[in-house]
Amino acid sequence: MYKRQKEEGIPIIAYDRLLTKTEAVDYYATFDNYAVGKLQGEYIVDTLDLENQPELYFDSATYAREAAEQFENDRRFVRELGLPKQ
């Protein structure tokens, strides 16, 4: 896998998910799941009128580890703000 790229000197960059079962990867770029979740949580709070909601329900595609972490960070940030108000 990636034989042609390596032979031609083309850098291989794994983005978001580390490519495993290969030593061909030259670079790995990812992001801070906590920081992304905080930004998404801030957007949710700033955009929606959550203070008047008696209940919040979060759902996510939690089958991917990174998606589950980001989802949990969204939910944590919104709850840290004391929302929903009970």
C-alpha positions as CSV (number, residue, x, y, z in Angstrom):
1,M,0.0,0.0,0.0
2,Y,1.3,3.5,-0.9
3,K,4.1,1.9,-2.9
4,R,3.8,4.2,-5.9
5,Q,3.7,7.3,-3.7
6,K,6.8,6.3,-1.8
7,E,8.7,5.4,-5.0
8,E,7.8,8.8,-6.4
9,G,8.7,10.7,-3.2
10,I,5.2,11.9,-2.6
11,P,4.6,12.6,1.1
12,I,1.8,10.6,2.8
13,I,-0.1,12.6,5.3
14,A,-2.6,10.8,7.6
15,Y,-5.3,13.2,8.6
16,D,-7.6,12.8,11.6
17,R,-7.1,9.0,11.8
18,L,-3.6,7.5,12.0
19,L,-3.0,5.0,9.3
20,T,-2.0,1.8,10.9
21,K,-0.5,-1.4,9.5
22,T,1.9,0.6,7.4
23,E,5.2,2.4,7.9
24,A,4.5,4.6,4.8
25,V,3.1,7.6,6.7
26,D,5.4,10.7,6.7
27,Y,3.1,13.0,8.7
28,Y,0.1,12.8,10.9
29,A,-2.3,15.8,11.4
30,T,-5.0,15.8,13.9
31,F,-6.8,18.2,16.2
32,D,-7.6,18.6,19.9
33,N,-11.0,16.9,20.4
34,Y,-11.6,18.7,23.7
35,A,-11.0,22.1,22.1
36,V,-13.2,21.3,19.2
37,G,-16.0,20.0,21.5
38,K,-15.7,23.2,23.5
39,L,-16.0,25.4,20.4
40,Q,-19.1,23.4,19.3
41,G,-20.6,23.6,22.7
42,E,-20.1,27.4,22.7
43,Y,-21.8,27.6,19.3
44,I,-24.7,25.6,20.5
45,V,-25.1,27.8,23.6
46,D,-24.7,31.0,21.6
47,T,-27.0,30.0,18.8
48,L,-29.9,28.3,20.6
49,D,-32.1,29.6,23.4
50,L,-31.1,26.8,25.8
51,E,-31.9,28.7,29.0
52,N,-35.6,28.1,28.5
53,Q,-35.3,24.5,27.7
54,P,-36.3,22.1,30.5
55,E,-34.3,19.2,29.0
56,L,-31.5,18.7,26.5
57,Y,-30.9,15.5,24.5
58,F,-27.6,14.8,22.9
59,D,-27.0,12.1,20.4
60,S,-24.0,11.2,18.2
61,A,-22.4,8.6,16.0
62,T,-20.5,7.2,19.0
63,Y,-19.2,4.2,17.0
64,A,-16.0,6.2,16.2
65,R,-13.8,6.9,19.1
66,E,-13.0,10.5,18.0
67,A,-16.7,11.3,17.4
68,A,-17.6,9.9,20.8
69,E,-14.9,12.1,22.5
70,Q,-16.0,15.2,20.6
71,F,-19.6,14.6,21.4
72,E,-18.8,14.1,25.1
73,N,-16.8,17.4,25.1
74,D,-19.8,19.2,23.5
75,R,-22.1,17.9,26.2
76,R,-19.7,18.6,29.0
77,F,-19.2,22.2,28.1
78,V,-23.0,22.9,27.8
79,R,-23.5,21.2,31.2
80,E,-20.6,23.3,32.7
81,L,-22.6,26.4,31.9
82,G,-25.4,25.0,34.0
83,L,-27.7,24.2,31.1
84,P,-30.4,23.3,31.0
85,K,-31.6,25.4,33.9
86,Q,-33.9,23.3,36.1
